[in-house]
Amino acid sequence: MSALAFLPQLSLADGLDSGNSAWILTATALVLFMTLPGLALFYGGLVRSKNVLSILMQCFSITCLASLLWLVVGYSLAFSEGNSFIGGLDNIMLAKVMEGSLSGDMPETVFVMFQMTFAIITPALIIGGFAERIRFSAVMIFSALWILAVYVPVTHWVWGGGWLGQMGLLDFAGGTVVHITAGVAALVAALVLGPRQGFGHTPLPPHNLTMTFTGAGMLWVGWFGFNAGSALASNGDAGMAMLVTHLSAATGCLTWSLIEWKRFGKPSALGAVTGMVAGLGTITPASGYVGPAGAVVIGLVAGIVCFYCTLAIKQKFKIDDSLDVFPVHGVGGILGTFMAGIFASSELGLFSGQGLAEGVAIADQLKVQVIGILATFAYTAVVSYILFKIVNMMVGLRVSAEEETQGLDITCHNEVGYDL
């Protein structure tokens, strides 16, 4: 009994913090919850009923695919020592990750799993750009190649010791790594595949906004793990990240609704949840650096800018980014990454954040933020375009016109979402 009582002290002596470990275990579950079932239901409700199963299937399958790629080589390339662009191969199949391995003050297995959930949701976000018209085989091949060629290198640049992290880029939970990469890839997908049949001429309404609302609520709750978990500790930084995440989401939701109310006479349910997601995506890179008042400004800007970008993409540029991935996640990630360089400053009075690095002025930090935004945008756009072209040559990207009319549920999976 004396030996058993001494075990907690031995763990602490070895550098393990059980409180931090327990929180990141919880955060990991929350982030996975964002994809399954959160994102699956959110996206599933937004498409037409003949394509709902295809969206659910894509989310589930990408979750499995990304998990195995992360095991085999993804984690090693993202977080092992390498060069400024990419990590090394010495941790293939998690060869160096043992039960007693630590990452900071938590088991490395927990850190591996936490980061795996980010690698899962990022390619899953992209499917909103090509929903209702892409072959399932193309989704799987593209997702696998994209994780290795885009997500893993950018993760290393920012969080794995790469060149953007060395420059001092502020990206607490994924403005560049997750939202800009996913948003830009979705925009490229929409341009390469072209619009859905009837886009711009025939209404293509969501088939089940109740499902979308349910998924949106799950995303809001899960995002606390996404942002507050990125503190990698159960401390004040995590608490502030959770608080500002919630405030930005609430502000984004109300801002979007008020704009719709004034412009169209009524606020829509779809607009409310879209504004909420815009607020969440925009606060993500800044969540560990800004204060509550700054978070409200970020949510306000997200609601306004993302709303008008959504209209512009569809109405002015006639781009069928089916589920608004670029104007919400891509633009939100860009805005949030930029504004992190402003509202992280401790010299803004009521709107002050946690403070920039010693000797760094706002102008200096913004220069770094802009470099990170432009590099991530350009790299993702070029590589995603190349990957889509490769996949098109391999299996073809788009289903036939007849298959699109019939719906992907029956043509790709021989099932239907609703047996009416």
DAVENUR-V606420 format. One record per pair of residues at least 4 apart in sequence whose C-alpha atoms are under 7 Angstrom apart, sorted by sequence separation. I is the first residue (numbers start at 0). J is the second residue. D is the distance in whole Angstrom. If there is no record, write none. Layout:
# DAVENUR-V606420
i=I j=J d=D
i=I j=J d=D
This chain:
# DAVENUR-V606420
i=0 j=4 d=6
i=1 j=5 d=6
i=2 j=6 d=7
i=5 j=9 d=6
i=6 j=10 d=6
i=7 j=11 d=6
i=8 j=12 d=6
i=9 j=13 d=6
i=10 j=14 d=7
i=11 j=15 d=5
i=16 j=20 d=6
i=17 j=21 d=6
i=18 j=22 d=6
i=19 j=23 d=6
i=20 j=24 d=6
i=21 j=25 d=6
i=22 j=26 d=6
i=23 j=27 d=6
i=24 j=28 d=7
i=25 j=29 d=6
i=26 j=30 d=6
i=27 j=31 d=6
i=28 j=32 d=6
i=29 j=33 d=6
i=31 j=35 d=6
i=32 j=36 d=6
i=33 j=37 d=5
i=34 j=38 d=5
i=35 j=39 d=6
i=36 j=40 d=6
i=37 j=41 d=6
i=38 j=42 d=6
i=39 j=43 d=6
i=40 j=44 d=6
i=41 j=45 d=7
i=42 j=46 d=7
i=46 j=50 d=6
i=47 j=51 d=7
i=50 j=54 d=7
i=51 j=55 d=7
i=52 j=56 d=6
i=53 j=57 d=6
i=54 j=58 d=6
i=55 j=59 d=6
i=56 j=60 d=6
i=57 j=61 d=6
i=58 j=62 d=6
i=59 j=63 d=7
i=60 j=64 d=6
i=61 j=65 d=6
i=62 j=66 d=6
i=63 j=67 d=6
i=64 j=68 d=6
i=65 j=69 d=6
i=66 j=70 d=6
i=67 j=71 d=6
i=68 j=72 d=6
i=69 j=73 d=4
i=70 j=74 d=7
i=72 j=76 d=6
i=73 j=77 d=6
i=74 j=78 d=6
i=75 j=79 d=5
i=81 j=85 d=6
i=82 j=86 d=6
i=90 j=94 d=5
i=96 j=100 d=6
i=101 j=105 d=6
i=102 j=106 d=6
i=105 j=109 d=7
i=106 j=110 d=7
i=107 j=111 d=6
i=108 j=112 d=6
i=109 j=113 d=6
i=110 j=114 d=6
i=111 j=115 d=6
i=112 j=116 d=6
i=114 j=118 d=7
i=115 j=119 d=6
i=116 j=120 d=6
i=117 j=121 d=6
i=119 j=123 d=7
i=120 j=124 d=6
i=126 j=130 d=6
i=129 j=133 d=6
i=133 j=137 d=7
i=134 j=138 d=6
i=135 j=139 d=6
i=136 j=140 d=6
i=137 j=141 d=6
i=138 j=142 d=6
i=139 j=143 d=6
i=140 j=144 d=6
i=141 j=145 d=6
i=142 j=146 d=6
i=143 j=147 d=7
i=144 j=148 d=6
i=145 j=149 d=5
i=146 j=150 d=5
i=147 j=151 d=5
i=148 j=152 d=7
i=149 j=153 d=6
i=150 j=154 d=6
i=151 j=155 d=6
i=152 j=156 d=6
i=153 j=157 d=6
i=154 j=158 d=6
i=155 j=159 d=4
i=156 j=160 d=6
i=157 j=161 d=6
i=160 j=164 d=6
i=161 j=165 d=6
i=162 j=166 d=6
i=163 j=167 d=6
i=164 j=168 d=5
i=170 j=174 d=6
i=173 j=177 d=5
i=174 j=178 d=5
i=175 j=179 d=5
i=176 j=180 d=6
i=177 j=181 d=6
i=178 j=182 d=6
i=179 j=183 d=6
i=180 j=184 d=6
i=181 j=185 d=6
i=182 j=186 d=6
i=183 j=187 d=6
i=184 j=188 d=6
i=185 j=189 d=6
i=186 j=190 d=6
i=187 j=191 d=6
i=188 j=192 d=6
i=189 j=193 d=6
i=194 j=198 d=6
i=197 j=201 d=5
i=207 j=211 d=7
i=208 j=212 d=6
i=209 j=213 d=6
i=210 j=214 d=6
i=211 j=215 d=6
i=212 j=216 d=6
i=213 j=217 d=6
i=214 j=218 d=6
i=215 j=219 d=6
i=216 j=220 d=6
i=217 j=221 d=6
i=218 j=222 d=6
i=221 j=225 d=7
i=222 j=226 d=6
i=223 j=227 d=5
i=224 j=228 d=5
i=225 j=229 d=6
i=233 j=237 d=6
i=234 j=238 d=6
i=235 j=239 d=6
i=236 j=240 d=6
i=237 j=241 d=6
i=238 j=242 d=6
i=239 j=243 d=6
i=240 j=244 d=6
i=241 j=245 d=6
i=242 j=246 d=6
i=243 j=247 d=6
i=244 j=248 d=6
i=245 j=249 d=6
i=246 j=250 d=6
i=247 j=251 d=6
i=248 j=252 d=6
i=249 j=253 d=6
i=250 j=254 d=6
i=251 j=255 d=6
i=252 j=256 d=6
i=253 j=257 d=6
i=254 j=258 d=6
i=255 j=259 d=6
i=256 j=260 d=6
i=257 j=261 d=6
i=258 j=262 d=6
i=259 j=263 d=5
i=260 j=264 d=5
i=266 j=270 d=7
i=267 j=271 d=6
i=268 j=272 d=7
i=269 j=273 d=6
i=270 j=274 d=6
i=271 j=275 d=6
i=272 j=276 d=6
i=273 j=277 d=6
i=274 j=278 d=6
i=275 j=279 d=6
i=276 j=280 d=6
i=277 j=281 d=6
i=278 j=282 d=6
i=279 j=283 d=6
i=282 j=286 d=5
i=285 j=289 d=6
i=289 j=293 d=6
i=290 j=294 d=6
i=291 j=295 d=6
i=292 j=296 d=7
i=293 j=297 d=6
i=294 j=298 d=6
i=295 j=299 d=6
i=296 j=300 d=6
i=297 j=301 d=6
i=298 j=302 d=6
i=299 j=303 d=6
i=300 j=304 d=6
i=301 j=305 d=6
i=302 j=306 d=6
i=303 j=307 d=7
i=304 j=308 d=6
i=305 j=309 d=6
i=306 j=310 d=7
i=307 j=311 d=6
i=308 j=312 d=6
i=309 j=313 d=7
i=310 j=314 d=6
i=311 j=315 d=5
i=312 j=316 d=5
i=313 j=317 d=5
i=320 j=324 d=7
i=323 j=327 d=6
i=324 j=328 d=5
i=325 j=329 d=4
i=326 j=330 d=5
i=327 j=331 d=5
i=328 j=332 d=6
i=329 j=333 d=6
i=330 j=334 d=6
i=331 j=335 d=6
i=332 j=336 d=6
i=333 j=337 d=6
i=334 j=338 d=6
i=335 j=339 d=6
i=338 j=342 d=6
i=339 j=343 d=6
i=347 j=351 d=5
i=355 j=359 d=6
i=359 j=363 d=6
i=360 j=364 d=6
i=361 j=365 d=6
i=362 j=366 d=6
i=363 j=367 d=7
i=364 j=368 d=6
i=365 j=369 d=6
i=366 j=370 d=6
i=367 j=371 d=6
i=368 j=372 d=6
i=369 j=373 d=6
i=370 j=374 d=6
i=371 j=375 d=6
i=372 j=376 d=6
i=373 j=377 d=6
i=374 j=378 d=6
i=375 j=379 d=6
i=376 j=380 d=6
i=377 j=381 d=6
i=378 j=382 d=6
i=379 j=383 d=6
i=380 j=384 d=6
i=381 j=385 d=6
i=382 j=386 d=6
i=383 j=387 d=6
i=384 j=388 d=6
i=385 j=389 d=6
i=386 j=390 d=6
i=387 j=391 d=6
i=388 j=392 d=6
i=389 j=393 d=6
i=390 j=394 d=6
i=391 j=395 d=4
i=398 j=402 d=6
i=399 j=403 d=6
i=400 j=404 d=6
i=401 j=405 d=6
i=402 j=406 d=6
i=403 j=407 d=6
i=406 j=410 d=6
i=407 j=411 d=5
i=408 j=412 d=5
i=409 j=413 d=4
i=10 j=15 d=5
i=11 j=16 d=6
i=32 j=37 d=6
i=33 j=38 d=6
i=34 j=39 d=6
i=46 j=51 d=6
i=68 j=73 d=6
i=69 j=74 d=5
i=81 j=86 d=4
i=90 j=95 d=6
i=101 j=106 d=4
i=102 j=107 d=5
i=145 j=150 d=7
i=146 j=151 d=6
i=154 j=159 d=6
i=155 j=160 d=6
i=156 j=161 d=4
i=160 j=165 d=7
i=163 j=168 d=6
i=170 j=175 d=7
i=173 j=178 d=6
i=174 j=179 d=6
i=175 j=180 d=6
i=189 j=194 d=7
i=232 j=237 d=7
i=259 j=264 d=7
i=260 j=265 d=4
i=289 j=294 d=7
i=311 j=316 d=6
i=312 j=317 d=6
i=313 j=318 d=5
i=324 j=329 d=7
i=325 j=330 d=6
i=346 j=351 d=6
i=359 j=364 d=7
i=390 j=395 d=6
i=391 j=396 d=5
i=398 j=403 d=6
i=402 j=407 d=7
i=408 j=413 d=6
i=409 j=414 d=5
i=80 j=86 d=5
i=81 j=87 d=5
i=100 j=106 d=6
i=101 j=107 d=5
i=155 j=161 d=5
i=156 j=162 d=5
i=157 j=163 d=5
i=158 j=164 d=6
i=230 j=236 d=6
i=259 j=265 d=6
i=260 j=266 d=5
i=312 j=318 d=6
i=313 j=319 d=6
i=345 j=351 d=5
i=390 j=396 d=7
i=408 j=414 d=6
i=409 j=415 d=6
i=79 j=86 d=5
i=80 j=87 d=6
i=99 j=106 d=7
i=100 j=107 d=5
i=156 j=163 d=5
i=157 j=164 d=5
i=230 j=237 d=5
i=259 j=266 d=5
i=344 j=351 d=6
i=345 j=352 d=5
i=408 j=415 d=5
i=43 j=51 d=5
i=77 j=85 d=7
i=78 j=86 d=6
i=79 j=87 d=5
i=102 j=110 d=7
i=156 j=164 d=6
i=342 j=350 d=7
i=343 j=351 d=7
i=344 j=352 d=5
i=345 j=353 d=6
i=402 j=410 d=6
i=76 j=85 d=6
i=77 j=86 d=5
i=228 j=237 d=7
i=257 j=266 d=7
i=342 j=351 d=6
i=343 j=352 d=4
i=344 j=353 d=7
i=345 j=354 d=4
i=76 j=86 d=4
i=227 j=237 d=4
i=256 j=266 d=5
i=342 j=352 d=6
i=343 j=353 d=6
i=344 j=354 d=4
i=43 j=54 d=6
i=75 j=86 d=6
i=76 j=87 d=5
i=79 j=90 d=7
i=96 j=107 d=7
i=227 j=238 d=7
i=256 j=267 d=7
i=343 j=354 d=5
i=344 j=355 d=5
i=42 j=54 d=7
i=43 j=55 d=6
i=75 j=87 d=6
i=76 j=88 d=6
i=96 j=108 d=7
i=282 j=294 d=7
i=343 j=355 d=6
i=75 j=88 d=6
i=227 j=240 d=5
i=75 j=89 d=7
i=226 j=240 d=6
i=227 j=241 d=5
i=256 j=270 d=6
i=309 j=323 d=7
i=39 j=54 d=7
i=75 j=90 d=5
i=226 j=241 d=7
i=255 j=270 d=6
i=256 j=271 d=6
i=282 j=297 d=7
i=39 j=55 d=5
i=75 j=91 d=6
i=255 j=271 d=6
i=281 j=297 d=7
i=309 j=326 d=5
i=344 j=361 d=7
i=223 j=241 d=5
i=253 j=271 d=7
i=308 j=326 d=5
i=39 j=58 d=6
i=72 j=91 d=5
i=252 j=271 d=5
i=255 j=274 d=5
i=71 j=91 d=5
i=72 j=92 d=6
i=122 j=142 d=6
i=252 j=272 d=6
i=278 j=298 d=5
i=281 j=301 d=6
i=341 j=361 d=6
i=71 j=92 d=4
i=305 j=326 d=6
i=340 j=361 d=6
i=70 j=92 d=5
i=154 j=176 d=6
i=252 j=274 d=4
i=305 j=327 d=6
i=70 j=93 d=6
i=153 j=176 d=6
i=251 j=274 d=5
i=252 j=275 d=4
i=278 j=301 d=6
i=34 j=58 d=7
i=251 j=275 d=5
i=277 j=301 d=6
i=278 j=302 d=7
i=340 j=364 d=5
i=277 j=302 d=6
i=305 j=330 d=7
i=340 j=365 d=5
i=150 j=176 d=7
i=249 j=275 d=6
i=251 j=277 d=6
i=305 j=331 d=7
i=248 j=275 d=5
i=251 j=278 d=5
i=248 j=276 d=7
i=250 j=278 d=7
i=274 j=302 d=6
i=277 j=305 d=7
i=337 j=365 d=7
i=340 j=368 d=7
i=248 j=278 d=4
i=301 j=331 d=6
i=247 j=278 d=5
i=248 j=279 d=5
i=337 j=368 d=6
i=247 j=279 d=6
i=336 j=368 d=6
i=337 j=369 d=7
i=244 j=279 d=6
i=247 j=282 d=6
i=244 j=282 d=6
i=333 j=372 d=6
i=244 j=286 d=6
i=243 j=286 d=6
i=250 j=295 d=6
i=254 j=299 d=6
i=69 j=115 d=6
i=240 j=286 d=5
i=240 j=287 d=5
i=243 j=290 d=7
i=247 j=294 d=5
i=251 j=298 d=5
i=255 j=302 d=5
i=243 j=291 d=5
i=246 j=294 d=6
i=247 j=295 d=5
i=250 j=298 d=5
i=251 j=299 d=6
i=254 j=302 d=5
i=255 j=303 d=7
i=280 j=328 d=6
i=66 j=115 d=6
i=246 j=295 d=6
i=250 j=299 d=6
i=254 j=303 d=7
i=293 j=342 d=6
i=247 j=297 d=6
i=248 j=298 d=6
i=251 j=301 d=6
i=252 j=302 d=7
i=277 j=327 d=5
i=281 j=331 d=4
i=285 j=335 d=6
i=236 j=287 d=6
i=243 j=294 d=5
i=247 j=298 d=4
i=251 j=302 d=4
i=255 j=306 d=6
i=277 j=328 d=7
i=280 j=331 d=6
i=281 j=332 d=5
i=284 j=335 d=6
i=285 j=336 d=7
i=288 j=339 d=7
i=280 j=332 d=6
i=283 j=335 d=7
i=284 j=336 d=5
i=65 j=118 d=6
i=66 j=119 d=7
i=172 j=225 d=7
i=281 j=334 d=6
i=282 j=335 d=6
i=289 j=342 d=5
i=65 j=119 d=5
i=172 j=226 d=5
i=277 j=331 d=6
i=281 j=335 d=4
i=285 j=339 d=5
i=289 j=343 d=5
i=284 j=339 d=7
i=288 j=343 d=5
i=121 j=177 d=5
i=125 j=181 d=5
i=62 j=119 d=5
i=124 j=181 d=6
i=125 j=182 d=7
i=128 j=185 d=4
i=172 j=229 d=6
i=215 j=272 d=6
i=226 j=283 d=6
i=292 j=349 d=7
i=293 j=350 d=5
i=61 j=119 d=7
i=127 j=185 d=7
i=128 j=186 d=6
i=171 j=229 d=7
i=292 j=350 d=5
i=293 j=351 d=7
i=122 j=181 d=6
i=125 j=184 d=6
i=129 j=188 d=6
i=121 j=181 d=6
i=125 j=185 d=5
i=128 j=188 d=6
i=129 j=189 d=6
i=212 j=272 d=7
i=226 j=286 d=6
i=290 j=350 d=7
i=128 j=189 d=5
i=290 j=351 d=6
i=61 j=123 d=6
i=289 j=351 d=7
i=290 j=352 d=5
i=132 j=195 d=7
i=289 j=352 d=4
i=288 j=352 d=6
i=289 j=353 d=6
i=58 j=123 d=6
i=288 j=353 d=5
i=85 j=152 d=5
i=84 j=152 d=6
i=86 j=155 d=7
i=85 j=155 d=6
i=84 j=155 d=7
i=84 j=156 d=6
i=83 j=156 d=7
i=73 j=147 d=7
i=77 j=151 d=5
i=76 j=151 d=7
i=77 j=152 d=6
i=77 j=154 d=6
i=78 j=155 d=6
i=83 j=160 d=7
i=84 j=161 d=6
i=61 j=139 d=7
i=73 j=151 d=6
i=77 j=155 d=5
i=83 j=161 d=4
i=84 j=162 d=7
i=82 j=161 d=7
i=83 j=162 d=5
i=50 j=131 d=6
i=78 j=159 d=5
i=77 j=159 d=6
i=20 j=105 d=5
i=24 j=109 d=6
i=27 j=112 d=7
i=31 j=116 d=5
i=42 j=127 d=7
i=19 j=105 d=7
i=23 j=109 d=7
i=27 j=113 d=5
i=30 j=116 d=6
i=34 j=120 d=6
i=16 j=104 d=5
i=15 j=104 d=5
i=16 j=105 d=6
i=27 j=116 d=7
i=14 j=104 d=5
i=15 j=105 d=5
i=178 j=280 d=7
i=174 j=283 d=6
i=173 j=283 d=6
i=174 j=284 d=4
i=172 j=283 d=5
i=173 j=284 d=5
i=171 j=283 d=7
i=172 j=284 d=5
i=171 j=284 d=5
i=170 j=284 d=4
i=171 j=285 d=6
i=169 j=284 d=7
i=170 j=285 d=6
i=171 j=286 d=6
i=171 j=287 d=6
i=194 j=318 d=7
i=194 j=319 d=5
i=190 j=318 d=7
i=189 j=318 d=7
i=189 j=319 d=6
i=189 j=320 d=5
i=186 j=320 d=6
i=185 j=320 d=7
i=185 j=324 d=6
i=186 j=325 d=6
i=185 j=325 d=6
i=182 j=324 d=5
i=183 j=325 d=6
i=182 j=325 d=4
i=182 j=328 d=5
i=183 j=329 d=6
i=182 j=329 d=4
i=181 j=329 d=7
i=179 j=328 d=7
i=178 j=328 d=5
i=179 j=329 d=4
i=178 j=329 d=5
i=179 j=332 d=5
i=178 j=332 d=5
i=179 j=333 d=6
i=47 j=204 d=7
i=175 j=332 d=6
i=47 j=205 d=6
i=48 j=206 d=6
i=174 j=332 d=4
i=46 j=205 d=5
i=47 j=206 d=5
i=174 j=333 d=7
i=45 j=205 d=4
i=46 j=206 d=6
i=44 j=205 d=6
i=45 j=206 d=6
i=174 j=335 d=7
i=44 j=206 d=6
i=45 j=207 d=7
i=174 j=336 d=6
i=44 j=207 d=5
i=45 j=208 d=7
i=44 j=208 d=6
i=44 j=210 d=5
i=45 j=211 d=6
i=170 j=336 d=6
i=44 j=211 d=5
i=43 j=211 d=7
i=41 j=210 d=6
i=42 j=211 d=7
i=40 j=210 d=6
i=41 j=211 d=4
i=169 j=339 d=7
i=40 j=211 d=6
i=41 j=212 d=7
i=40 j=213 d=7
i=41 j=214 d=4
i=40 j=214 d=5
i=41 j=215 d=6
i=38 j=214 d=6
i=37 j=214 d=4
i=36 j=214 d=7
i=37 j=215 d=7
i=37 j=217 d=5
i=38 j=218 d=7
i=37 j=218 d=5
i=33 j=217 d=6
i=33 j=218 d=5
i=33 j=221 d=5
i=32 j=221 d=6
i=30 j=221 d=5
i=129 j=320 d=7
i=130 j=321 d=6
i=29 j=221 d=5
i=30 j=222 d=7
i=128 j=320 d=5
i=129 j=321 d=6
i=127 j=320 d=7
i=128 j=321 d=5
i=183 j=376 d=7
i=187 j=380 d=7
i=30 j=224 d=6
i=127 j=321 d=6
i=128 j=322 d=6
i=29 j=224 d=5
i=30 j=225 d=5
i=127 j=322 d=5
i=180 j=375 d=7
i=184 j=379 d=6
i=127 j=323 d=7
i=128 j=324 d=6
i=180 j=376 d=7
i=183 j=379 d=7
i=184 j=380 d=6
i=187 j=383 d=7
i=27 j=224 d=7
i=127 j=324 d=6
i=175 j=372 d=7
i=179 j=376 d=7
i=183 j=380 d=6
i=187 j=384 d=6
i=26 j=224 d=4
i=26 j=225 d=7
i=125 j=324 d=7
i=168 j=367 d=6
i=169 j=368 d=7
i=180 j=379 d=6
i=184 j=383 d=6
i=168 j=368 d=6
i=175 j=375 d=6
i=166 j=367 d=7
i=26 j=228 d=5
i=168 j=371 d=7
i=23 j=228 d=6
i=192 j=397 d=7
i=23 j=231 d=6
i=163 j=371 d=6
i=22 j=233 d=6
i=19 j=231 d=7
i=19 j=232 d=5
i=19 j=233 d=5
i=18 j=233 d=7
i=149 j=379 d=6
i=145 j=383 d=7
i=141 j=386 d=7
i=141 j=387 d=7
i=141 j=390 d=6
i=140 j=390 d=7
i=137 j=390 d=6
i=137 j=394 d=6
i=137 j=395 d=7
i=137 j=396 d=6
i=134 j=396 d=6
i=133 j=396 d=6
i=134 j=397 d=6
i=133 j=397 d=4
i=134 j=398 d=6
i=132 j=397 d=6
i=133 j=398 d=6
i=132 j=398 d=6
i=132 j=403 d=6
i=131 j=407 d=7
i=135 j=411 d=7
i=53 j=407 d=6
i=53 j=408 d=5
i=50 j=406 d=6
i=52 j=408 d=5
i=49 j=406 d=5
i=50 j=407 d=5
i=51 j=408 d=7
i=49 j=407 d=7
i=50 j=408 d=5
i=49 j=408 d=6
i=52 j=415 d=7
i=52 j=416 d=6
i=51 j=416 d=6
i=49 j=415 d=7
i=49 j=416 d=7
i=48 j=416 d=7
